[in-house]
Amino acid sequence: MSSRPERDDGKLPDAPSTGRNREPILQELERLLAHSRRVLEVGSGTGQHATYFAPRLPQLTWQTSERRENLHEVQAWLAHRPADNLPPSLELDVTGTWPELQVDTVFTANTLHIMPAAAVEIFFRRLPQILEPGGQLIVYGPVKIAGEYIGPGNAGFDVWLKEQDPLRGIRDLEWLDLLAAAQDLSRVENNFLPANNQLMVWQRSRT
C-alpha cells in the first residue's frame, strides 16, 4: 500500500484522526468485506476514509453519504481522489428521508457518540429499509462495555463531548445491542482497535 499522505492539498478538509486509524480499520474491512458488493457509509465526514478504503476494496461499490451542510467536504475529496467504485455522494440525515437503495453492508465511523441518542435510535430503526437480509452493520468508534470506559482517555473524551452538547456521549454497547436486536440484527464481533476504539459487527437475520 502507498505511504503517500492523504492530505496533499491545503485547501482540502482534513480530519487528522483518519490518518491514524485508517490502517487498523482497513485490516478488519479487508476480511469483513471480502464478499461484499455494495457498502453504504453513513456519515462520511470529510470523505478521507472512503477515498482510502474504496481503491483497496475494488470488488465493491463504496457509497458515501453526509448531511447537506457537510456534503461539500466529501465531494471535494471524491473529486481529488476519484475511483471507479466511488459514486457521487448522497445526502443523508439519519433523522430524515433515507435514499432508496439496497446494500449488503452499512459502515459508519465515529458517529454514534456525535449523534443525539434519539438519532442513534432512528439510525437503527431505518436499517431494515436498506440493509439486505443477511447483511452486516459495521460500526467503528468508542463505546462503554458493562458501563465501563475502555481506558481513561475515553472517560475524559465523554466529558468533553457532553460539554460541547449534552445530547452527545459515548454509548453503551449493551444499549446498541438492544437497538440492533429490535431490528433483527445480532452482534457477531467486537474488535478492540488502537486508541481505545472498537470495531463492532452486527448481522441481520436472513429471514
C-alpha positions as CSV (number, residue, x, y, z in Angstrom):
1,M,0.0,0.0,0.0
2,S,1.1,3.5,-0.7
3,S,2.5,5.6,2.2
4,R,1.6,8.8,0.4
5,P,-0.1,11.1,2.9
6,E,-3.8,11.6,2.3
7,R,-3.7,15.4,2.7
8,D,-1.6,16.8,-0.1
9,D,-3.7,19.9,-0.8
10,G,-4.0,22.6,1.9
11,K,-7.5,23.5,0.6
12,L,-9.0,20.1,1.3
13,P,-10.8,19.5,4.6
14,D,-8.7,17.4,6.9
15,A,-9.7,15.1,9.8
16,P,-6.3,14.1,11.3
17,S,-7.7,11.0,13.1
18,T,-8.4,9.3,9.7
19,G,-4.7,9.1,9.0
20,R,-4.1,7.4,12.4
21,N,-7.0,4.9,12.3
22,R,-7.4,4.0,8.7
23,E,-4.9,1.1,8.6
24,P,-6.3,-0.8,11.6
25,I,-9.8,-0.3,10.3
26,L,-8.8,-1.4,6.8
27,Q,-7.2,-4.6,8.1
28,E,-10.6,-5.6,9.5
29,L,-12.6,-4.4,6.5
30,E,-10.5,-6.4,4.1
31,R,-11.7,-9.5,5.9
32,L,-15.2,-8.4,6.7
33,L,-15.9,-7.1,3.2
34,A,-14.2,-9.8,1.1
35,H,-17.6,-10.9,-0.3
36,S,-19.4,-7.6,-0.1
37,R,-20.6,-5.8,-3.2
38,R,-22.2,-2.6,-2.0
39,V,-21.5,-0.6,1.1
40,L,-23.3,2.5,2.4
41,E,-21.1,4.7,4.6
42,V,-23.3,6.8,6.9
43,G,-21.7,10.0,8.0
44,S,-18.7,10.0,5.7
45,G,-17.2,13.2,7.3
46,T,-14.5,14.6,5.1
47,G,-14.6,11.6,2.8
48,Q,-11.0,10.6,3.7
49,H,-11.9,7.2,4.9
50,A,-13.9,6.5,1.7
51,T,-11.1,7.6,-0.7
52,Y,-8.6,5.4,1.2
53,F,-10.7,2.3,1.6
54,A,-12.5,2.1,-1.7
55,P,-9.5,1.7,-4.0
56,R,-8.2,-1.0,-1.7
57,L,-11.5,-2.9,-1.9
58,P,-12.1,-2.8,-5.6
59,Q,-14.6,-5.7,-5.6
60,L,-17.3,-3.4,-4.1
61,T,-19.1,-0.1,-4.6
62,W,-18.5,2.3,-1.7
63,Q,-21.4,4.7,-1.4
64,T,-20.6,7.8,0.7
65,S,-23.3,9.9,2.4
66,E,-23.4,13.0,4.6
67,R,-25.7,15.7,5.9
68,R,-26.4,18.5,3.4
69,E,-24.2,21.1,5.3
70,N,-21.2,18.8,5.2
71,L,-21.7,17.2,1.8
72,H,-19.3,19.5,0.1
73,E,-16.3,18.2,2.1
74,V,-17.0,14.6,0.9
75,Q,-17.4,15.8,-2.7
76,A,-14.1,17.7,-2.5
77,W,-12.2,14.5,-1.5
78,L,-14.0,12.4,-4.1
79,A,-13.1,14.9,-6.8
80,H,-9.5,14.9,-5.6
81,R,-9.1,11.2,-5.4
82,P,-11.7,9.7,-7.8
83,A,-12.1,5.9,-8.0
84,D,-14.3,3.8,-10.2
85,N,-16.1,2.3,-7.2
86,L,-16.8,5.7,-5.6
87,P,-20.0,7.1,-7.0
88,P,-21.2,10.7,-6.2
89,S,-22.0,11.1,-2.5
90,L,-25.6,11.1,-1.3
91,E,-27.3,13.5,1.0
92,L,-28.4,11.6,4.2
93,D,-29.5,12.8,7.5
94,V,-30.4,9.7,9.6
95,T,-33.4,11.5,11.1
96,G,-34.8,12.4,7.6
97,T,-35.6,10.6,4.4
98,W,-33.2,7.8,3.5
99,P,-32.2,7.1,-0.1
100,E,-33.8,4.2,-1.9
101,L,-31.1,1.7,-2.2
102,Q,-30.2,-1.8,-1.1
103,V,-26.8,-2.7,0.3
104,D,-25.2,-5.7,1.9
105,T,-23.2,-3.6,4.4
106,V,-23.7,-0.4,6.3
107,F,-20.5,1.2,7.7
108,T,-20.2,4.2,10.0
109,A,-17.2,5.6,11.9
110,N,-17.1,8.0,14.8
111,T,-20.8,8.9,14.5
112,L,-22.9,7.3,17.2
113,H,-21.3,9.4,20.0
114,I,-21.8,12.6,18.0
115,M,-25.5,11.9,17.2
116,P,-28.1,12.6,19.9
117,A,-29.3,9.3,21.4
118,A,-32.7,9.8,19.7
119,A,-30.9,9.9,16.3
120,V,-29.0,6.7,17.1
121,E,-32.3,5.0,17.8
122,I,-33.7,6.3,14.4
123,F,-30.5,5.1,12.7
124,F,-31.1,1.5,13.9
125,R,-34.8,1.6,13.0
126,R,-34.1,2.7,9.4
127,L,-31.5,-0.1,8.8
128,P,-34.0,-2.7,7.5
129,Q,-35.0,-0.3,4.7
130,I,-31.7,-0.5,3.1
131,L,-29.8,-3.5,4.6
132,E,-30.4,-6.8,2.8
133,P,-31.3,-9.9,4.8
134,G,-28.0,-11.4,6.0
135,G,-26.3,-8.1,5.6
136,Q,-24.0,-6.5,8.1
137,L,-23.7,-3.3,10.1
138,I,-20.1,-2.3,10.9
139,V,-19.5,0.5,13.5
140,Y,-16.2,2.0,14.5
141,G,-15.7,4.2,17.5
142,P,-15.6,4.3,21.3
143,V,-18.2,2.5,23.4
144,K,-18.7,1.6,27.1
145,I,-18.9,-2.1,28.0
146,A,-20.8,-3.0,31.1
147,G,-20.9,0.6,31.9
148,E,-17.1,0.9,31.9
149,Y,-15.0,3.1,29.6
150,I,-12.2,1.4,27.6
151,G,-9.3,3.3,29.0
152,P,-9.2,6.6,30.9
153,G,-8.9,8.6,27.7
154,N,-12.4,7.7,26.8
155,A,-13.8,9.0,30.1
156,G,-12.3,12.4,29.5
157,F,-13.5,12.3,25.9
158,D,-17.0,11.6,27.1
159,V,-16.9,14.6,29.4
160,W,-15.7,16.8,26.6
161,L,-18.4,15.6,24.2
162,K,-21.1,16.4,26.7
163,E,-19.6,19.8,27.3
164,Q,-20.0,20.5,23.6
165,D,-23.5,19.1,23.5
166,P,-25.3,17.3,26.4
167,L,-27.0,15.1,23.9
168,R,-23.7,13.6,22.8
169,G,-21.8,10.9,24.6
170,I,-20.1,7.5,24.4
171,R,-22.8,4.9,24.1
172,D,-23.2,1.6,26.0
173,L,-22.5,-1.4,23.9
174,E,-25.4,-3.2,25.5
175,W,-27.8,-0.5,24.6
176,L,-26.6,-0.7,21.0
177,D,-27.2,-4.4,21.1
178,L,-30.8,-3.9,22.2
179,L,-31.4,-1.4,19.4
180,A,-29.9,-3.8,16.9
181,A,-31.9,-6.8,18.2
182,A,-35.2,-4.9,17.7
183,Q,-34.3,-4.8,14.0
184,D,-33.3,-8.5,13.9
185,L,-29.6,-7.8,14.0
186,S,-27.2,-9.7,16.3
187,R,-23.7,-8.7,17.2
188,V,-21.2,-11.2,15.8
189,E,-17.9,-9.4,16.5
190,N,-16.4,-6.8,18.8
191,N,-12.8,-6.0,17.8
192,F,-10.5,-3.9,20.0
193,L,-8.6,-1.4,17.9
194,P,-6.0,1.2,18.9
195,A,-6.8,4.4,20.7
196,N,-9.5,2.7,22.8
197,N,-11.8,2.2,19.9
198,Q,-14.0,-0.7,18.9
199,L,-15.0,-2.1,15.5
200,M,-18.3,-3.8,16.1
201,V,-20.2,-6.0,13.6
202,W,-23.9,-6.9,13.7
203,Q,-25.6,-9.2,11.2
204,R,-29.1,-9.0,10.0
205,S,-31.2,-12.2,10.1
206,R,-31.6,-13.9,6.7
207,T,-35.3,-14.4,7.1
